[in-house]
């Protein structure tokens, strides 16, 4: 698959996007603390699609940003990237972690544009994330830390390599190559870029209120949804949390994987994604 990298101006910022291939558009949205590079191991298997792989707002090769991190607003970022590439509006959407939150918002806001929706390794704001954030009940420590104004960028600045090594060691089911972790640390290096990346977390409470109000009004996702968890990470919990709002959710658990599915078990993930997406084409 021949891939091209472009920088596209949208909504007052610049989004870097890797794109190429032939077929229906397939948007792949990464999580924190990664970039679109996390999808590279699965791209060869997706040669039957036109892949669109952005670095999300404020992250990686995209420009740093002081705002616009609400997941609904990021949907507009990526929709405009698609349009600039002459693609869409209909597309398959796959999102991991923070990217999965953007993918969920896309399906909620523009269901007629979503040919297939696959959500990987996340808890959706307003639909389970709040429990995952509650440290007193066994939730993850990092949500509150990353949401605290100024604090995480102050403490991590200058210690990116050590912090990222610890982060990936805690969440991966099997070790990622050291050079891969170093590449991500470099993409987030420095107080300004760290602060930009934490914007994705500092909107989570607002994101949750929007999703919860949508669900409380009786809205549902009518399209089939694939919910994928790593055996050593989210597992079935994502699918369980989605069932009240996504009656056609299908669950898949990737054996031997922690949080970073595309890099830990690329072949198994690609096989599962293709089986789902091909039924939606």
C-alpha positions, 0 to 999 in steps of 0.5 A: 500500500502506497501511503502519503503524509499530508498536513491539513488546516482545519478549525484553526489548527493543522492535522497531520494525516497518513493516507493511501490505498483503494476502496471505501474510506477507513478512518483509524483513530489512535489513543494516548500517548500514541500517534497514528503510527500505532496502526502501522502494523495492521495497515498491510492487512487493510489494503482493500480500504482507503486508510485515513490515519490522522494524528489527533488534534494537538498530538504527534505531527499535528500542531499543538493546540490550546483548545478544541479537545471536546470529542464532538469537536474533534469529530469535525476535525476529522470529517474536514480532513476526509473532505479535504482528501476528497473522501467521505462523508461515509466511512468506516470508523475505528478508534482506540482509547481516546480515539475510540471516544471520538469514534463514538461521538462520530456515530452519535452525531452522524450515524448515517455516515458511519459504515462500520464502527469498531471501538477498541480498549476504552471506557466511553465518557458518560457510559462507564468512564466515570467508574474507571476514573474512580480510584477509590473503587479501583479505577485508574489513577491517571485520569485525575492526574492528567486532568489537573491543570498544569500538574502533569506537564510540570512533573513529566517534562524532562522525564518523558523517557522514564514516564513513557517506559513505565506507562507502556510497561504497566498497560502492555500485555507484552513488552513493546520495542524500546525504539517504539516507546522512544518514538512516542516519548519524542512525539510528546516531548516538552511542556508545551506538547505535553500540555496540548496532549492532556487537553484530551483528558481535560474535556472528559467530564464535559464529554461524559455529560453530553453522552449521558444526556444523549443516552438519557433521552432514549437515543441509541446507536442503530448500527452494528458496533464491534467492541474489542478488548485485550484479554489482559486489559479491558476484555469484555467490559467495553461491550458490556458498557455499550449494550444499553445504548448499542443493541447490536454490539458484538464483542471480541477479546484479543488473546494474549494482548494488553491495551495496545492491540494493534502493536501487541497482536496486529494479525489477530486484530486485523483479522477481527476487524476485517471480518466485521468491516467486510460485512458492513461494506 
